[in-house]
Amino acid sequence: MAIEVSGLLTSHANDAHGGPLFPNHVVAEVEFSKQRWPPTLVEPEWDERGRSVKAYCFNRPSVEWVKAMVARGYEVVWSSVWLEHVDTYFGARLGLPRFENVYDPSMAATTPAADVHIATLARRYPGRPILLTLNDPAPEGGDALGLARHPRDRSISMVTAFPWYATAMPEDLAELTEWLELTTTLEGQKELSRLRQHHQRRSRDHLRAMRRRVLHGEEHPWLDAGRRPTEEDRHAASSGLSADQIVTFNVIAEVLRQGLGGRLDEWFVIDLLRTRDITGAVKRSADRAKKAADQRGGDGEQGSDV
């Protein structure tokens, strides 16, 4: 098990009153020192003593889950951008044993964040089952780690992400436990291989059906019958995403639309499907909406002058 602090153990999301947004979380302050700050993270504002205090939401079920996995004999390591300071600021206060941190900061300047975690683990543990937790989704989702390893290791590789809008819940932890248990026996590993092959076949079938519907007008279960294909549909059909991934991105888009409303324009979903970058797609959409609003305001001023 290779774990990052953010997402699995901590969350920055508080409600309007400063309390935890999610159940089974507790808010506590962490005091950081300028002398013990990792170069991999942007520095906060320091006081005159070189100190900075930040409130975190700690996920109690996740902390207990990690302790339980250690007790059951699984090898746990940090894969954390906090480097050697991860135990000082988080592990010790949560009552966790001291874990080795395998994160390689030398790759961070030239490699996407998720790939830094993945490349290190793929190189370090050939032939062994690996579960990696991240705080942001990897580009290839749960298969990201497997695709970086030898084909025989792909079904015993798993990446799971818990971003700010989807903290680790008890049911998520139960699924991770079940997956870990399957990796410990030959029969379980065969079952994981079978499930992966089944998922790949299903994804290919869904993508072929979507392409037929979008490009040739044939019906398929992912689009309403009789609806004309949209630009989003056409891009999705040629994007290489599986049908499950497309549904996931559309769900994310809908959640963000509900929260951000008019700050997201009509090109947002296409941008999201094209780049698979949630933060970038939101920013570009907001920038386009602001530019359009500025142009409308400018046109109105010019009309009044005339």
N, C-alpha and C positions, 0 to 999 in steps of 0.2 A: 504494500500500500504506500503510495507516494501522495502526500497531501499538501495542499496550500492552505494558509491560514484563512484568507478571505474566502467567503462563500460557504465552505464547510463549517468552520468554527466561528467566524465573525461576520457581521453585517453592519453596514453603515446606515441602514434605513431606520429612521425613527419616525414616530407619528408626530402630530402637531404639538403634543405636549412634552416631547422629548423622551417618550417611552418607546419600548420596542414595537416595531410594526408587526412582527410575527409572534405566534404563540411559543411558549417554552424558551424565550430569549430573556436575558437579563442585561441591563445596561450597567457598564462599569467604566471608569476612567483609567487610561493607561498614560503614564508619564514617560516621555522619551527624552533622551539626552543627545545633544549635538555631537558629543564625542563618540557615541555609539549609535550612529545612524547609517544605514546601508546606502552605498552610492548608487544602487539600482532604483531608488525611489526619490521622488521630488521632495526636497526638504520643506518642512513646515516653517512657520514663523517661530523664532526662538525668543524667549524672554532674556533679561539681562544676565541670568545665570546659565543660559544655554539649555533651557528646558522648554518642553512643549507638552501640553496635556490634550488628549483627544478621547471622546466618549465612544465606546464600541458596544454593539449588541452581541453578546456571546450566546451561541446556540448550545443550550444544555444537553439536548439529546445527542448532538453530534460529538460533544466532548466525551460523554459517557460511552458512546459507540466506539470511539477510538480506543478508549481504555479497555473496553470489552474485547476488541480485536487483538490488542496486545496480549491480554490474558489468555486468549485462545491460541496464541503462538504465531500469529501472522507477523511478518517483519514489516515494521512501519518506519518510513523515512519522511523527512520534509522534502518537498520540492517547492521551495519558497524564495520569493524575491527578497525576503528579509534577511537572507544569508545567515551568518552566525548569530545574529541578534534575535532570531525567531524564538529560541528557547528563553532568552532573557525577558522579552516583553510579553510573550504569549504562553509558551509551553509551561514554564514554571508556575505562573499564576493560575493556570488551568489544572494543575496537578498532574500533568503528563510527564512521562519519563523523558530523558534527554534523547532525542532522535538525531541521527546524522542528517545533514542537509545536502542533497545531491544536486541542487540547482547549480548550473554553470553560468556565472554572470559574464564570462568572456564572449558568449554568443549573443548577448542581449542587444548590442548596438546594431547588428546586421541581420537579425533573425526575428520574425514575428514572435510575440510573447508566448503563445501556446506551443510553438515549435521548439522553443528553447527547452521547455519542460520535457517535451516528447523526445527530442533527439538525445538528450542525456540519458533518459531511461532506456530507450531502445538500444543504445550502445552499451549500457552498463549491465543489463540483465537479460542477455540472450537466452532463450529457451525457458524462461520463467514466467509464470502468470503475473501480470501487473495491472493494478487498479490505480488510476491517476485521477485526483479531483482538482478541478480548476475553478476560478471565479468568473471566467469568461468562456463562452463556447469555443471549441476548436473548429477550424474551417471545415473539417470532415466529420464533425460530431463525434459520436462514440467510437467510430472506426479510425479516428485520426492516429492513435498510437499504433494500432495493428498495421496500418498502411506503411508505417515507417520501419516495421520489423520484418523478419523473414516470414514468408507465407505460412509456415507451419505454426507460427506464434500469433497469428492474427485473431484466432478465436479465443485466445487466452489473454487478450489485451482489451482494456476498457478505459474509456475516458468519460467522466461525468462532470458537468459544470453546474455550479450553483451561483448564477449572477444575482445582482441586487434585487431583481424582481421575482426570484424563484429560489428561496433559501432551502436548505436541506430539511426535509420533514421526516418524521418517524417512518412513514411508508417508503420513502426513498432509501433510508438507511437499511430497512428490511430487505429491499431488493438488492442492495449492494452486498449485504451479508449472504443472501442466497447465491449470488454470482460467485463470491469468494469461496463458498462451500463447494460449488461445482468444480472449481479449479483444483481442488485438493485430491481428487480421485481420477483415475484414467477414464472411468465410465462418465464422470461429470464433464471432463474435457471433451469427450466424444459428443456428448449432448450439446455442449456449447458450439462445437463445430457444426453439428447438424442445424442448430438454430440459426447460426450465421448464414449458412448456405440457403436456408429457407427464406430468411429476410432478404438476402440478395436477389433471389429469384422473384420474390414478391415486388421488390422495388423496381426491378427491370420490367416486369409485366405492367406495373402501374405507369411507368414512364413511357413505355411503348404505347399504351392506351391513350395517354394524354397527347402524345405526338400525333397519333392517328386522328383524334378528335379535333385538335387545334389546326393541324396542317391539311386534313382531308375531310373534315366535317363529320367524322364518325363519332358515335356516342361512347362515353366512358363514364365511370362512376364518380370522377372527381369534378365534373362540370355539370351544371343543370341542363337537362334535356331542352333543346330548342334555343339555348342562349348562344348568341354569336360570340366567337372567340374575341377576347380583348387583347390589347397590346401586352398586358401582363401575362395572359395565357401563352401568347406566342413566345415571349421571352423565356418563360418557365419551361416550355417544351424544348427549347434549344440550349438550356443552361447547364445540362448535365446533372441537375439535382434530382434526387429520387422524389417520388410522389410524397413520401412521408416527410422529407425535408421541406418540400414546398408548402405542405400543410402547416408545418411548424413555423416557418417564416411568416406565413399569412396570419397565424394566431398571434405571433409576436407583434406584427404590424397592427392588428386590430386592437390589442391591449394598449399599444403606444398611441394609437389614434384616439382612444377613449381618454387617455391621460393628457395628451398634448393638443388635441382638437385641431383648430385651424392652423397650427404651426407646421402641420404636415400637408404637403400638397399632393396632387394626383399622381406625381411621378415617384412617390416615396417607395411603394411596393416594388416597382421595377428596379429602382436603385438598390433596394435591399436584396432582391433576388440576384442581381448582377454582381454585387460586391460582397454580399454576406457579412457586411460590416454594419452592425446596428447603430453604433455611435456615429459613424461617418454618414450614414444614410439620413439619420435624424438631423444632423447639423446641416447637411447640404439642402435638405428639404426646407428647414427653417430659414436658411439663407435665401433660397429661391422665393419663399413666401414673403420675406421682408423686402426683397428687391422689387417684387411685383407690387407690394403695398406702397413702397416709395414712389414707384413709377405712376401709380394711380393718383397718389397725392400730388405729384408734380404736374400731371395732366390737369388735375382740378384747379390748381393755382393758375396755370396758364390760361384756362378757359375763363376764369373770372377776370383776368386782366383784359382779355379781348372784349 
